[in-house]
Amino acid sequence: MKQVGPFRLDTGEPSGAWTLVVSAAAILAAFVAAGGIFWAYGLNPIHAYAVIVHDTLLAPGAFPEIFRPTIPLLLAGVGLVLAFRAQFYNIGAEGQLLAGTVAATGVALFTPIRGPATLPAMFAAGFVAGALWGLLPSVLKLRLNVNEVITTLMMNYIALYFVSWLVTGPWKGPSVRGFAYTDQFPASAWLPLIPGTRIHWPTLVLGVVLAAAFAVLLARTRLGFAIRVQGENPEAARYVGIDALRTTLLVMLLSGGAAGLAGVGEVAGVHHKLLDPNQVSLGYGYTAIIVAWLARGKPLATLITATLFGLIYSSGDVMQVSLQMPFRVTSVFNGLILFFLIGSERLLAYRIRWAPAGAPASAPASAVAPSPPSGEDP
Amino acid sequence: MHPASAPSALPSVPPSAPVRLAVNEITKTFPGVTANDRVTMDVRGGEVHALLGENGAGKTTLMNILYGLYQPDAGEIVIDGRAVRIRSPRDAIAHGIGMVPQHFLLVRRHTVAENITLGLAGTRFFLPTRDVERQINAFAERYGLRVDPRAAIWQLSVSEQQRVEILKALLRGAGILILDEPTSVLTPQEATQLFAVLRRMKEEGKSVIFITHKLDEVMAVADRVTVMRKGRVVDTVPVAMTSKSQLARMMVGHDVDFRLPARRPGTGAPALIAEDLWVQSDRGLPAVRGVSVVVHRQEIFGIAGVAGNGQRELVEALTGLRPVDRGRLTLGGRDVSRWSPRAMSKLGVAHIPEERVRMGIVPPMTVTENAILRRYEEPPFSRGPLMDYASATRFAQQLIVEYSIQTPSPRTPARLLSGGNIQKLILARELAHRPDLIIAAHPTYGLDVSTTDRIHRLLLERRDEGAAVLLVSEDLDEIRILADRIGVMYGGELIAVMPAGTDRGTIGLLMAGQRP
């Protein structure tokens, strides 16, 4: 505890509201820092933000555009939340997403499945492909204790180059005259859009349903209980005989599968073909890490955080078009936000209280067992 | 240190010895609790001063204030007649205060010399450990703190690690040494050695503050004793002018009933049979070497021994957490040598783990969730794939009442409970299903007198109801109070099995490896 003027600094459990305040402040600080980048580009930051706000939120037809990047971020992010809850640091959503695009493309172009069954088959194949892509690192971790951060990250590059190879090699479309992409999908493999927008709504619905389903999974099911025990204290999980391999495999199936679904949405809802991996996914799998981090282990919170980053992606478009800045500037934004969020983590442990000098230091009303941070227990 | 094996009391300090350290009216509050309430005490040069009190009496808080880890809300600290402010451990060290913490702060992979050098002022930039090694050897010689400066910490026994912590403080020039429950990890012989070290430090004019809640130790080693209760100083008295029962009264505020319910004569049928059990340590070395033991129903079998002699591996093997390398484990007539922890639990084996927070609970999860940790997969706590948290909460509420677990609510994260209540929660969970075999490892380590008593009674109750209990403890008092038979583990072997009532000295010698 420390007295600063009339305020007292307490340490303790972060409340939900306080977490929200600190996170919002961190994001705001990131925006202020990003203002420096506009300024370095010779733009007035206030003007730049005004343009961004207008063009992403207020201009006709602009608002729904936010949801195009939101969809893959939501699906991949919600999967990552689950993995992070099990303390499995899946950095491989990008690769799992790309695996989903490959599987969906395979179904759309190279199987005889046509008609109303096409899209469900694509989603199923995408889910399985993403899940399998996430499976290998989890087996490596649990059987050989290989760090999953490295393996999942490396698997991203394998997926990336595999897609590159496909679209320049065996899957290169005969009808596209030398461009590095596949033929266009048949009409039955196109996702329907919300009229007047470019939102492929079935994928969005899938994302929302998955967020709700994972929330229920964690809070209400036996598997969710095991996941939380495994994630919060692996030693206790061992003690009560929770099978770490089984739990982690299931988590990674779901996590990778969710990212795979995001990939299906991108090829079936946006591009209608498979093309250069850097165009299929604008780093969604990586941004989803921030989406999940910001959601702090709550699947439903990804609905908000994914939308926030959808907004940032959509500002990237604005910056490119209206402000003539490179689209990759969004990565700088993402980086700054993550940087400030991680930096703010420390602050969550503190609370500022109004305690003018002279007033007695009153105990908080919360009836939590008093536990001074000492070796002794009261 | 125990009276039976203790040398005669140390010569007491002349009352004229100058005061090295004084704390005046120190007050420290934490949200919801006053840990130190106008605490006043003084420590003289060349004195061993015991600070006695139950867990939560405020001893550690006071010492953390002296060591600069906390700032007092009010009051002053006076060293050698001058009021000082201690803002950090660095300040404390500069004022000649050294601390040997209860949980050692050592880098396990580094050597003794490296650990001592770390943060030591005035060392050379290149190869700083060379000079330090010489100093270590000199100090070790002077105080009888033998330890190999080049050994890695992980290779050392707990008592050797403690010596490293003491050396660390001495090399930093400590004239006032604080030892936080130093004997809780030692054998009686090791404690005797430690006390000899303290005596030598005393002769050199150093002051020692010795935190403990063991009365025997106070009587054996201290010159004066300050008793604390609920954040306040009850009194400071010369040890020569007090008695154990008087100290106990001061400490707990009321007479403690040292007697426990009488032992039942006769024991039941064999419950657990281990035959020539071999178990490997984490490093693949044989940690349990051919242990054979039978634990009967209605019997508490106590295993004494210094930590690190295979007890942990034995317990883990008996609970299915560690594979049995060789030998046979029979429980209730069934061969369970290859059974999983879950299967063992279902068969009626309860496990009170040694590391209650690291293994026994999931700290961020609620009391309710921790209460059902063992049986979350079974009705009524889950039905099909879904959990039934309503029944879980009812179950938790029942345990909270039955075992008097102090928690604001069943929804409180277990991590916010005090150590004693965490242990009660674990016991409640493990004993709730009336297990046939209870394996309890250090069940009362670090807990206060009344919680310890409560846990002892629970174990005895279950024994009398017919459970077999295997009690692993380093606390000889505990073993002697509870056990119907006493085994001693040394070097992975069960080197002796003795009847209840065996004297301390005999057990102590066995714990130190002197075979009968």
Interface residues (C-beta under 8 A of the other chain):
Chain A: D10 G12 E13 R220 T221 R222 L223 G224 F225 A226 R228 V229 E232 N233 E235 A236 R238 Y239 V240 G241 A361 A363 P364 S366 A367 V368 A369 P370 S371 P372 P373 S374 G375 E376 D377 P378
Chain B: T29 F30 P31 G32 V33 A35 N55 G56 A57 G58 K59 T60 T61 N64 Y70 D73 P101 Q102 H103 D180 G320 L321 S340 P341 R342 A343 S345 H351 P353 E355 R358 M359 G360 I361 V362 P363 P364 M365 E369 L373 R374 Y376 E377 S382 P385 L386 M387 Y389 Q406 T407 P408 S409 T412 L416 L417 S418 G419 G420 N421
